[in-house]
Amino acid sequence: MDKIISLCKRRGFIFQNSEIYGGIAGFYDYGPLGVELKNNIKKAWWEEIVQKRENVVGIDGAIITHPRVWEASGHVEGFTDPLVECKKCHERFRADHLIEELEIKETGAVGEELIKKLTRALKGVKCPQCGGELTKPRRFNLLVEAELGVVEEGKKKVYLRGEACQNIYLNYGNVLSSQRLKIPFGIAQIGKAFRNEITPKNFLYRQREFEQWDLQWFCHPKEMEKWYDFWKEERMKWYKSLVNHKENLRFRQHEKDELAHYAKVAFDIEYKTPFGWKEWEGIHWRGDWDLSRHGKFSGKDFTYKDPETGEEFVPQIVETSGGVDRTFLFLLFDAYQEIKGCRTKTTKAVKEVEILLKLHKSLAPVKVAVLPLVRNKPELVKKAKEVYQMLKPHFSCQYDELGSIGRRYRRGDEVGIITSVTCDFQTLEDNTVTLRERDSMKQIRVEILKLKEVIQKILEGEEFLKFGKIIK
Ligand code: ATP
């Protein structure tokens, strides 16, 4: 984890939010490379869930909604985590996490049952920070509140959304009537959510402001099981297609006493992180809970009439809900490799450890590096800059002339650049360049005229060596 955090800062992926003021727990900013990677991740999800399917459409809802939404959703009453506080140093802990860390025993209960279990399990446990006595666990609401209104007396309490998906239920009727859709269909959204997490930790894993992606799939009650299984498999397939270490992915089924009261079944897709198996995305059986609750609180009727059979029913929902920032972090865990003895054999670097960020081609924040072999030959620099200008409108590109060529290759590998284009002395003679592939480090010669097309095909997954003979 420390290595990932340091790489993220050093190379401009992630910065601590408000760092110059000492930072604020649970908030991070994405830097120049981070925002590229994050955008590519979101684009990949959108393509997979919305673009490639006929019956899924997207929305982008507001962060603040009518406060009644959170009463209807159950969040005002029940969106709580169990909190204990040290009576001496006043440090606060999430009781269930404390138990996990102390390896007392896993507890799967929810609500009051959970509080009772935790109280029993934490009997006699002292504050890990100072050894002081801990309070009994109590329920702590995670919704972040804000005030809205221009006059002091008329200010209204609102909530920053605790989960992004509520906007989807709110707009179910609007989408249905405006898009000529029929059940079954899906509504997808990527957006920010806010939670007053008691102990934000593990870098991007548990933040107070983060982004979620949700698909809510509306279907006939009799088809719930079929669609639940379908989406569970689809989502796992997608994650497998993006990672190098498929063995680090698994399903975890929620225990009976962990399930929300409306859920018949719930599975998490988990990844094996340096701090254990952790949830990446949840596949939830929400049934008719959301539409029925919003129906009751708003007085609107969400009954659907099948246009062919005339049958009437309230659609049921399968939800797949994952975290963008968690995906970012887990993909870095998956991609990060240290190679001893150095792959690029420059004399100085032989004893060093080389970092390779083996990100999927579609996700890498920079696709192409353009490098003059040396920077003290103006003709080479001129040529390399021309090639850079030629490629830049088509791919995310970087121009780099500082340091030895080996060092520059390594700098590129460290942030996952897929391919490097080097202009050397031969370039000046025959208008060909050296093209180097990140993972194999193989090099081929390619004509400048064909460069754009070749890179495009390599990024689409075609075999690198198809485009030229190995020269190294
Ligand atoms: P956890 O048990 O880890 O708190 P959750 O079960 O409460 O997560 P959901 O409400 O199902 O999470 O949210 C869907 C997804 O949003 C999660 O799978 C996770 O990827 C992401 N997520 C949830 N909470 C956070 C957070 N505090 N920081 C970053 N991502 C989060």
Boltz pocket constraint, residues with backbone or C-beta under 6 A from the ligand:
constraints:
  - pocket:
      binder: B
      contacts: [[A, 162], [A, 163], [A, 195], [A, 197], [A, 204], [A, 205], [A, 206], [A, 207], [A, 208], [A, 209], [A, 210], [A, 211], [A, 212], [A, 279], [A, 280], [A, 281], [A, 282], [A, 321], [A, 322], [A, 323], [A, 324], [A, 325], [A, 326]]
      max_distance: 6.0
